[in-house]
Amino acid sequence: MTTTETDFVEMLRAHSRRYHDQHPFHVRMNAGRLSPAQLRGWVANRFYYQENIPRKDAAILSNCPDLEVRRRWIRRIVDHDGAAAGEGGIEAWLRLGEAAGLTREEITDHRHLVPGVRFAVDAYVNFTRTRPWVEAVASSLTELFAPDLMAERLAAFERWYPWIDSDGLAYFRARLEQAPRDCEHALEVVTTHCLSAESQARAVDALSFKCDVLWSLMNAIDQAYPE
């Protein structure tokens, strides 16, 4: 029996309890309990996820037969890659790294990258390449929870880590607007295409997988930079 759209959306939103903002490392970060070395370790490792977001979105585009979806989804790639040099989310994350005391070279050459982080991110990109495109879209719905997380993270950085220049927090500020917009579109796609109980279950499973990816990523960072 197919659930109602409202029930389906609630099933998706219920995964907020498994989102990585609940991870002990994140909890410590928002409480101001990370050392500069731990914070730099998080920034350097999280960059691998950030730089793979456009590849994930390109994989979804390559499998998507819907012209209107592609026209809107491509904005995500531009948001992260930028339309020109010096623009976009990847550039903003590099500036965050510099504000935290890292060099661009040591971020981009992955010298600090933990194997578990690489494995988790690569698994996610592979998922979006090989699974049906609607399931890949559903996996992106962690954005349902992202605006609240981003607002909390921005407030925590401004309060607890004032040694990071405020200009380096531009990535977080941009996502306060981008994440709700992206989430609205992804949710529209999933609720439009997932009308059977089976397709809805696959969408929920895809979101669950993404939550597992992010949690595994945090586990790897936590082990590499323990309290």
N, C-alpha and C positions, 0 to 999 in steps of 0.2 A: 504493500500500500504506500503510495506516495505521500510524503509529509507536505504540509502547507509551506508556502514560501517563508512565512514568518518563523515556523518551527525550524526550517532548514537553516535560515540565517542565524537563529539562536544556537543551533548545533555548531555552526562555524564559530560564533562568538565565544562559545564555551571554552574554546581552546586558549583563551586569554589566561587561564589558570596554568597553562603549560608554556607560556611565552617566556623568553629568556630574561625578561626583566625580573623574574622570580629567582633567577640563579644566584647563589651566594656571592659570586664575584660581582655581579651587577648590584646586588644589595649593598655590598661594601663600597662600591664605587659611588653610588648615590648618597651614601652616608659619609663620604669624605674620608674613608679609611684606606684608600690606596696610596702607596708611596709613588713618587715620581717614576721610579723604574717600572712598577707594576702598570701604571697608567700608560707609559710609553709602550710597554709590551702589548697592551690591549690595542692601542692605536695602530701599531705596526702590523699586528696579526689581522685585525679587522680590515685593514686595507686590502687584503687578498679577497675578502668577500666583496668589498666595494668595487674593486676593479673587475670583478666577474659579473656584476649585476648587468651591464650592457650585453655581455655574451649570453646570459640567461634570457634576457628579453629578446635578443636577436634569434635565439633558438625558438622561442614562442612564435615570433613573427614568421619564421621560416616554415612552421607547421600549420599556421593559421590560414584557412581559406577565405575568411570573412574580411572583405575590403574595409568596411567601416571600423572593425576592431583594429585592423592593422594601422589605419590612419591615426587612431587615437593612441595606440600602444607605443608607436614609434617615439612619442614625446618622452617616454621614459629613457630611451637611449640618449636622446639629446640632453635631457636633464643631467645625466651622469657623465657623458663624454664631452658635453659642451658643443656649441656650434662653431667655436673658434678656440684657438690656443688661449689658455688662461681662464677658461670658463668651465662650468660643470661641477658635478658632485665629486668626481675623482680629484680634480684640482683642489676643491675645497677641503677634501680629506688630507691631501698632501700638506696644505697650509695648516691644518690642525696638527699634523705631525711635527711640522717645523715649530709651531707655537709651543708644543710640548717638549721640544728639545731634541728632536730627531732631524737628520738630514734627509733630503729627498732620495739621495742615493741609497741609504740604508733601508728606506721604506720600499723603494721600487725593486731593489735587487733581492728582496726576500731573505736577507741574512738572519732576520729574527723570526721567520715563519716557522711555526710549530707543525710537525707532520700531521697531527690530528686535525688542525685547522685546514690544512691543504686537502686532506681526505674528505672532510665534511663539505667543504665548498665545492670540490670537484664532483662529489656525489650529487649535489643539488643541481649543478649545471647539467650533468648527465641525465638527471631525471627530466629536466625541461626539454632536453633534446629527444628523448626516447619515449616519453609518455604522450598520450593524446593531448592536444593543445589546451583543451578546456581544463584538464586536470592540472596542467602546468600553470594555467592562470589561477586556479584555485589555490595552488601552493603559495602564491604570492600574497594571499589574503592575511598573512601576518600583519599587513598594513592596517587591518582593522584595529590593532592594538598599538600601532607605531606612534600616532600623534601624542597620546598620553605619555608614552615612554620618552619621546623626544623632548617634550616640555619638561618632564621631570629631570631628564639628563642635563638639559640646558641650565635649569635652575641650580642643579647640584654642582655643575662645573663652575658656574659664576660664584657660588657661595664657598665651595670647599677648595677649589683649585685656582685661586686668583693669579697664580704665577703663569697661567696660560693666558696669553693675550686674547682679549675679547674678539678681535678680528678672526682669530683661529676657530671660533665657534660658528662661523657662517654656515657650515654644512647643516648643523642642527636647526638653525633658524629657517633655512630654505625648506627643510623637510616638514616643518610645521604646516606649510601650505601644500607642498607636493603630495605628501602621503595621503591626506584625505581625498584629494582629487583622484589619485591613482586607485585608491581603495574603492571609491564610488564606482569607477569604471569596471574594475575587476569583479566587484560584487554584482554589477548589472550583467556582465557576461555570464557568470556562473549561474545566477538565478534564471537567466533566459534559456540557457542550454541544458541545465541539469533539472529535468522535469520528472524523471523516473526515480524510484527509490534506489535503484542500482547506481545510477549516475550521481545522485546526491551522496550516496555512501562513498563513492570513489573520490568525490570532491573533498569530503571530510577527511578521508584517508590521506589525500594529497597535502592538505593543510597540516595534518598531524605529522606527516613526514618532514615538512618544512620546520615545524617546531622542534622535532628531534635533531635536525641539522643544526639549528641555532644553539640548542642546548649542548650538543656535542662539541660545537666550536668553543663554547664558553668553558666546558669541562677541560678541554685541551689547554686553553689559556690559563685557567685556574691552576692546573697542575704544573705548568711551566713557570708561573709567577705566583707561588703560594703566599698565603697570608703570613 
